[in-house]
Amino acid sequence: MDPHIFATYMTLMGMAEVLEETRRNNWSTSGKQLAKLFMNRTFHTKAGDFTIDEGGERTSAMAITHHLNVMLIQDGHTTPLRQVAVMDWPGVWPVLSRPVCGFHGEKCGPSHVPQYVMGFGGSFIVIFITFMITYVRLAAMHYAHRNWCETGNSDYCDCQAKQKNPCHEHLSFRETTIVRSFNWLALRSPVASLASQLTGLIHIRDTRDRLSEELRAQLIMVLVDVFTSEV
């Protein structure tokens, strides 16, 4: 049947029902009175049911389909949806009519994840740099001490091995560091720059006093040995 003919038939049947009800109850036939009889009413016809709301609008049944299969139906005279088939929703059912944070994100506070990432990243970099500096410094002192013993300073190393305390215990930490690192610098520096390095080391002052005469003599002996080996 043509949908226009179908809709016209249902409309005429609804009007006939109202007019018959008015005649039977001997009500007023004014247009205002007749209009009230159409509001908020569901008409039952042989072609189907239809509902007129309080605003005079027809509310027809609404069907929600998924891949051309009807899943939910809302009747014209009822508000809730009626499930007629099971549908695999992509999220939680029923789907929220409004996002959790609102359409513009106004219900959720600003995210602090970037600040947390930057804070933890900066802290990690600082700790890593500090660790590497400490590691490099300790490694340099270790290799300098080993090279010091391997380059003919047997008296110093034998003394350190036999005694419980190091032989340079009377020296300050700064002087001890210079003794351990000087030979490491000498082995890795050209002869041209070695003299200037030795001069700077000899004239370095400790927090209390100038380097001891014994330490200066040891540095000069190392310099002579280096120059002799280079020549």
VEXDREN-2710 file (C-alpha; in Angstrom, 1 decimal):
% VEXDREN-2710
k/r/px/py/pz
1/MET/0.0/0.0/0.0
2/ASP/1.2/3.5/-0.8
3/PRO/2.5/5.2/2.4
4/HIS/0.5/8.4/1.7
5/ILE/-2.8/6.4/1.4
6/PHE/-1.8/4.5/4.6
7/ALA/-1.2/7.8/6.5
8/THR/-4.4/9.4/5.2
9/TYR/-6.4/6.3/6.3
10/MET/-5.0/6.4/9.8
11/THR/-5.7/10.1/10.1
12/LEU/-9.3/9.8/9.0
13/MET/-9.9/6.9/11.3
14/GLY/-8.5/9.0/14.2
15/MET/-10.8/11.9/13.3
16/ALA/-13.8/9.6/13.0
17/GLU/-13.1/8.2/16.5
18/VAL/-13.0/11.7/18.0
19/LEU/-16.2/12.8/16.2
20/GLU/-18.0/9.6/17.3
21/GLU/-17.0/10.1/20.8
22/THR/-18.2/13.7/20.7
23/ARG/-21.6/12.7/19.3
24/ARG/-22.1/9.9/21.7
25/ASN/-21.4/12.1/24.8
26/ASN/-23.2/15.2/23.3
27/TRP/-20.1/17.4/23.8
28/SER/-19.4/20.7/22.2
29/THR/-18.4/20.6/18.5
30/SER/-16.3/23.7/18.7
31/GLY/-12.8/23.5/17.2
32/LYS/-11.1/24.2/20.5
33/GLN/-13.0/21.4/22.2
34/LEU/-12.3/19.0/19.4
35/ALA/-8.6/19.8/19.4
36/LYS/-8.3/18.9/23.1
37/LEU/-9.7/15.4/22.3
38/PHE/-6.7/14.8/20.0
39/MET/-4.0/15.7/22.5
40/ASN/-2.1/13.1/24.6
41/ARG/-4.0/10.3/23.0
42/THR/-3.2/7.0/21.2
43/PHE/-5.6/5.9/18.4
44/HIS/-6.0/2.2/17.6
45/THR/-6.8/1.4/14.0
46/LYS/-6.8/-1.7/11.9
47/ALA/-3.7/-0.3/10.1
48/GLY/-1.8/0.3/13.4
49/ASP/-1.6/2.6/16.3
50/PHE/-0.4/6.2/16.4
51/THR/-0.1/8.8/19.2
52/ILE/-0.6/12.5/19.4
53/ASP/1.4/14.3/22.1
54/GLU/0.4/17.4/24.1
55/GLY/1.8/19.7/21.4
56/GLY/-0.3/18.2/18.6
57/GLU/2.7/16.3/17.1
58/ARG/2.4/12.8/16.0
59/THR/4.9/10.5/17.8
60/SER/5.6/7.4/15.8
61/ALA/7.5/4.4/16.8
62/MET/11.3/4.7/16.5
63/ALA/13.5/1.8/15.6
64/ILE/17.3/1.6/16.1
65/THR/18.9/-0.7/13.7
66/HIS/22.4/-2.2/13.4
67/HIS/23.4/-3.5/9.9
68/LEU/19.8/-3.2/8.9
69/ASN/18.6/-5.4/11.8
70/VAL/16.2/-3.8/14.3
71/MET/17.8/-3.8/17.8
72/LEU/15.7/-1.4/19.9
73/ILE/12.2/0.0/19.5
74/GLN/10.6/3.0/21.2
75/ASP/6.8/3.0/20.9
76/GLY/5.0/6.3/20.1
77/HIS/3.1/6.3/23.4
78/THR/6.0/5.1/25.6
79/THR/9.4/6.6/26.5
80/PRO/11.7/3.7/27.3
81/LEU/13.5/1.7/24.7
82/ARG/12.5/-1.9/24.2
83/GLN/15.3/-4.3/23.3
84/VAL/14.3/-6.8/20.6
85/ALA/17.8/-8.2/19.8
86/VAL/21.3/-8.3/21.3
87/MET/23.8/-5.8/19.9
88/ASP/27.6/-5.8/20.5
89/TRP/28.3/-2.3/21.7
90/PRO/31.8/-0.9/21.3
91/GLY/31.7/0.4/24.8
92/VAL/29.5/0.2/28.0
93/TRP/25.8/-0.1/27.3
94/PRO/23.9/2.1/27.2
95/VAL/26.0/4.7/25.5
96/LEU/26.4/7.9/27.6
97/SER/24.5/10.9/26.1
98/ARG/27.2/13.2/27.3
99/PRO/31.0/12.6/27.5
100/VAL/32.5/12.1/31.0
101/CYS/34.5/15.3/30.7
102/GLY/31.7/17.2/28.8
103/PHE/31.7/18.2/25.2
104/HIS/34.4/20.8/25.8
105/GLY/36.3/19.1/28.6
106/GLU/35.0/21.5/31.2
107/LYS/34.1/18.9/33.8
108/CYS/37.7/17.5/34.1
109/GLY/40.7/19.4/35.5
110/PRO/43.8/20.0/33.5
111/SER/46.2/17.1/33.0
112/HIS/49.5/17.3/34.9
113/VAL/51.1/14.3/33.1
114/PRO/53.5/16.5/31.0
115/GLN/54.7/18.2/34.2
116/TYR/55.2/14.9/35.9
117/VAL/57.2/13.5/32.9
118/MET/59.4/16.6/32.8
119/GLY/60.0/16.5/36.5
120/PHE/61.0/12.8/36.6
121/GLY/63.0/13.2/33.4
122/GLY/64.9/16.1/34.7
123/SER/65.6/14.4/38.0
124/PHE/66.8/11.3/36.2
125/ILE/69.2/13.3/34.0
126/VAL/70.7/15.1/37.0
127/ILE/71.2/11.8/38.9
128/PHE/72.7/10.2/35.8
129/ILE/75.1/13.1/35.2
130/THR/76.2/13.0/38.9
131/PHE/76.8/9.3/38.7
132/MET/78.8/9.5/35.5
133/ILE/81.0/12.3/36.9
134/THR/81.7/10.3/40.1
135/TYR/82.3/7.1/38.1
136/VAL/84.7/8.8/35.8
137/ARG/86.6/10.5/38.6
138/LEU/87.0/7.2/40.6
139/ALA/88.0/5.3/37.4
140/ALA/90.6/8.0/36.6
141/MET/92.1/7.7/40.2
142/HIS/92.1/3.9/39.9
143/TYR/93.9/3.8/36.6
144/ALA/96.3/6.6/37.7
145/HIS/97.3/4.6/40.8
146/ARG/97.7/1.4/38.7
147/ASN/99.9/3.2/36.1
148/TRP/101.9/4.8/38.9
149/CYS/102.9/1.3/40.1
150/GLU/103.5/-0.1/36.6
151/THR/105.9/2.7/35.6
152/GLY/108.7/1.8/38.0
153/ASN/107.6/3.2/41.3
154/SER/108.2/-0.1/43.1
155/ASP/109.3/1.4/46.3
156/TYR/106.1/3.3/46.7
157/CYS/103.9/0.4/45.8
158/ASP/105.8/-2.2/47.9
159/CYS/105.5/0.2/50.8
160/GLN/101.8/0.5/50.3
161/ALA/101.3/-3.3/50.0
162/LYS/103.2/-4.1/53.2
163/GLN/101.7/-1.5/55.4
164/LYS/98.1/-1.5/56.5
165/ASN/97.8/2.2/55.9
166/PRO/98.9/3.9/52.6
167/CYS/102.4/5.4/52.5
168/HIS/101.0/8.8/51.6
169/GLU/98.7/9.0/54.7
170/HIS/100.6/12.1/55.8
171/LEU/99.5/13.9/52.6
172/SER/96.2/15.8/52.2
173/PHE/93.5/14.5/49.9
174/ARG/94.4/17.0/47.3
175/GLU/98.1/16.0/47.3
176/THR/97.2/12.3/47.2
177/THR/95.0/12.9/44.2
178/ILE/97.9/14.8/42.4
179/VAL/100.3/12.0/43.1
180/ARG/97.9/9.4/41.7
181/SER/96.8/11.3/38.7
182/PHE/100.1/12.9/37.6
183/ASN/101.6/9.8/36.0
184/TRP/98.2/9.2/34.2
185/LEU/98.5/12.7/32.7
186/ALA/102.2/12.3/31.9
187/LEU/101.6/9.1/29.9
188/ARG/98.8/10.6/27.8
189/SER/100.3/14.1/27.2
190/PRO/102.9/15.2/24.7
191/VAL/106.2/16.3/26.0
192/ALA/105.6/19.8/24.9
193/SER/102.6/20.2/27.2
194/LEU/104.0/18.0/30.0
195/ALA/106.4/20.7/31.3
196/SER/103.6/23.2/31.7
197/GLN/101.4/20.6/33.5
198/LEU/104.3/19.8/35.8
199/THR/104.9/23.4/36.5
200/GLY/101.3/23.9/37.4
201/LEU/101.2/20.9/39.6
202/ILE/104.3/21.9/41.5
203/HIS/103.0/25.4/42.2
204/ILE/99.5/24.3/43.3
205/ARG/98.9/25.2/46.9
206/ASP/97.0/23.1/49.3
207/THR/94.4/24.6/51.7
208/ARG/97.0/24.6/54.4
209/ASP/100.5/24.7/53.0
210/ARG/102.5/24.3/49.8
211/LEU/103.2/20.7/48.5
212/SER/105.8/19.0/50.6
213/GLU/109.4/18.9/49.4
214/GLU/109.2/15.1/49.2
215/LEU/106.2/15.3/46.9
216/ARG/107.9/17.9/44.7
217/ALA/111.0/15.7/44.5
218/GLN/109.0/12.8/43.4
219/LEU/107.2/14.8/40.7
220/ILE/110.6/16.1/39.3
221/MET/112.0/12.5/39.2
222/VAL/108.9/11.4/37.2
223/LEU/109.4/14.3/34.8
224/VAL/113.1/13.3/34.3
225/ASP/112.1/9.7/33.6
226/VAL/109.5/10.8/31.1
227/PHE/111.9/13.1/29.2
228/THR/114.5/10.4/29.2
229/SER/112.1/7.8/27.8
230/GLU/110.9/10.3/25.1
231/VAL/114.4/11.2/24.0
END
